[in-house]
Amino acid sequence: MSETNKYVPPKVWTWDAENGGEWAKTNRPIAGPTHEAALPLGKHPLQLYSLGTPNGQKVTIMLEELLALGENGAEYDAHLIRINEGDQFSSGFVAVNPNSKIPALQDTGTGSRVFESGAILLYLAEKFGRFLPKHAAARTEVMNWLFWLQGSAPYLGGGFGHFYAYAPEKFEYPINRFTMEVKREMDVLDRELAEHRFLGGDEYSIADIATWPWYGNLVLGEAYGAGEFLQVESYKNLRRWAGEILARPAVQRGRIVNRTSGPLESQLHERHDASDFDLKTQDKLTPESAA
């Protein structure tokens, strides 16, 4: 292994706002707002502030799944937060999520703010009594996988995805380090899904909803342009699971909400009513085109 740039850490680290590649300006070493701006409010009790990244997709898929089951109380407004423009550092957003990360949810009916995608899924599952088993052992197994995802996804997104796809310079060590971990995680999932239809058992749950936007998209070859590099074809059980979930109409709807990249027909920047999914768009959202 050789590296052309021999970086030596300084005695005291200082922030270089321009260093970090495409997403360099989306983070900073201090918390709090950078500017005053109120968040928009729509007509529904559930107000979501998000972007159609994997973490954002978790919540919109969950809400669309709830609506598909007839849970009218899950109607929601999804407001676009453009993290590349610093919307997450507004005073309004920071009041909902002091960590300045999407997604963030306000339940105006209860006065609750909910941040962190896994917490939002759990909040909605408990609020509506859906996608989370009631039996203690089954519930615990689903929670095992929900927390597994929350701990594992940063290795995929902030680790592998950053160094493989977004870092301004490519270095062998971090790419190898995170590739090894991501492949180990895919193997963990593949082995589990050889034994069960879904994560946590034979029923679709918030564990699947949380995991699919990350590892489902990855194993279907739709993340970071890394399908061949990671040999995703070899994870047969994981691919079976990913394809089955992609075929769900609620997943096809939820994955395009607040999305600002890809084909125009796969983007719905904001969602305020079910009618925002017009028939023309829905006709195009086949499992093949939605990927």
N, C-alpha and C positions, 0 to 999 in steps of 0.2 A: 504494500500500500504506500502510495506517495502522494504528497500534497504540495502544490506549488506555492501556496500561501501559508507560511509558518506563523500563525498568530500567537502572540504571547500576551496573556491577559495583563492589563495594567494593575498597578497596586490598588487604585480606586477606580471603580467603573463610572463612566459618565455617559449620559444619554446622547446618542446621535440620531436625531429624528429622521434623517434621510437614509439611514442604514437599515436594510431589512427587506428590500425588494418591493413587490407589488402591493403588499399589505402593510408597509412600514408605518403608515400614518393612522392605522386603525387602533393602535395601542400606545400607551405611554406609561411611564413608571409611577404616576400619581393618579389618585382617584378624584372623583368630584366632577362637577360640570365645567365646561369651557365657555358656555354661553347660555343665555336665558331664552327659553322657547317652551311654550306649553305643548303638550301632546294633543292631537285631535281626539275627539270623542264621537263615536257613532251612535246608532240607535239601539244597539243590543247591550245586555248586561255584560257580556264577555268582550273585552277590548284587548286585542292582540297587537303587539308592536314587534315587528319581526322582519326577517329577510329569508328568502327561500334557500338557505344553506341547509346541510343535513340537520343541524339542531333546530332550525326553524321548521323544516318539514315534519319533524316529529309531532309538533303541536297541531299544525293544520291537518295532517292526516288523522290525528286523534279526533279533532273536532268534526271532520267530515264523516268519520266512522260513526260517531255518536249520532249525527244527523241522519245517517243512513238507517239507523235503528229506530228512528222516530223520536229521538230526544230533542224536541223543539227548543228546550232551554239551552241547547248548545249552539244556537244561532250566534254568530259572532261577526265583529268587524275586524278585519286584518289590515292594519296600517303598515305601510312600507317604511322601514328604517334603513336608510342607505349608509351603511357603516363606513364605506369609503369616503363619504362626505362628512362624517363626524356626527350624524344624527344621534348616535348613542351617548354622546357627551352633552346633550341638552339638559337643562335643569329639569324639564318634565320627565325625560327618560330616566335620569339618575334617581329621581324620586320614586320611580317604580322599581328600578334595579340599580342599586348603588354600585354594582360591579360593572355596569356599562357594557353588558353583553346581551345580544339577542338570543332567544326570544324573551319577552316579558309580557305578563298578562295582568290585566285589572279585571276583577269581578266586581262591577259596580253594585250588583245585587247584595253582596255580602260585605263590601268594603275591603276585600282582600287584595293585596298585591302578591303576585307569585312570580318568582324568577328562578332560573335554572330549569332547563328543559325537562329533566327527569322529575323535578318537583312539580312542574306544571302537569305532566302526564299523571302523576299520582294524585294530584289535587282533583283533576277532572274525573279520573277513574272512581275516586271515592265520592265525589259530588253526585255522579250519575249512577253509580253502582254497576259499572260496565268495565269489561276488559281487565278485571282483577278478581281472581277467585276468592270466594268467601271462606272456603275451608282452609284452616291454618297451614297445613303442609303444602297445599297447592299454591297458596298465596306466597308463602315463604320462597318457594322455588321460583316463582315469577320475579319476586323482589331480588333474589340472587342474581338473575340475569339482567334486571334493570340496573342494578348497581355495578355489575360487571361492565356493562356498556358505558356507563358514566365514567368509569375509571379507565376503560380501554380506548375509547374514541380519541382522546387527546394524542395518543401515540400514532393514530392514523392521520388525523387532521393536522395538528400542530407539529407532529414529528415527521412521519413519512411524507405527507402531502406537501408540507412546507419545503423540506429540503430537496425532494424529488422534483416538484413542479414550480415552486414559487421563489425559492431563494435566488438572489442575484448571482450567486456563484455556486457551482456544484462541487461537493467534496465527497470523497469515497466513504470516509468513516461514518458520518451521520446518516448517509443514505443506506449503507449496509446495516448499520445498527437498527434503524427503524424498519427497514425491509424485513429483517429477521423477526422483529417483534410482531409486525403486521401479519406475516405469514403464520407465525405461531398462533395468533389470535384467530385467523381464519381456520386453522386446523382445529382449534378448540371448538369453534362453532360447527364445523363440518362433522366432527365426531359426535357432538350432542345431537345434531339433526339427523344423524343416522339412526338414532334411537327414538326420536320423537318427531312428530309432524311440525311442531312449533317449539320455540324456546320456552322452557318451563313446563312443557307437557304437550297435550294434544289439543289444547284450545288456544286460539289466537288471543294475545294479551298485549298489555303495554310494553312487555319485554320485546315483543316483535316490532311494535310500532316505534320503539326507541332505537332498535338496532338496524332496522331495514334501511333508513336513509344513509347510514354510514356503510355498513358491510354489504347490504343488498346492492346498492349502486356500485360499490367497488367490485363485487364478484360478477356483476353483469357487464363489467368493462366500461362503466360510465363515470369513473372518478379518476382524475389526474392523468388520463391517457395512459394508465399503467397496467391495463389488463394483461397484455402479453408479458410485460416485465415481471409481474407477480404470478404468472401462470395460473390465472384464475380458473381456467377450464378444468383444472385438476380437483377442484373442490365441488364434487358432484352433488353432495347433499345440501351444501350451502346454496348452490345455484338452483336446485329444485325449490328450496324454500323461498329464495329471492324472486323467482319467476312466479310462484303461486301468489305471493303477496302483491307483486306488481300488477297482477290481473284483477285485483279488487278495484271496483270503480271509485270507492272513497279514497284509495291511495292515489289513483290517477288524478283525482281532483286536488287532493291536499298537497301533492308534490309540486304543483304549479303555482300555488298561492304565494305571493310576495317574491316570485322568481323574476330575476332581471337578466338572465343569461340563457343562451340556447335559442332554438327556433322561436319565432314570435308566437306561434300557436301554442307553445308550451309555457308561456308567461302570462300570469295574471297578477299584475303589480299590486292591486289591492282587491280585497273581497269584502263586500258589505251586504250581500244578499245572494241567495242561491241562483238567482237569475244572472249573476255575473258570469256564470259558466254557460255561455250561450251554446246553442245546439251545434253550431258549426265547429266550435272548439271541441266539444265533447265527442263529435264524430271522429275527430282526428286523434283522440286520446286512446288509441289501441295500445295494448301492452308493448308492441314493437315501437310505435312512434313516441310513446311517452317516455321510453328509456332514453 
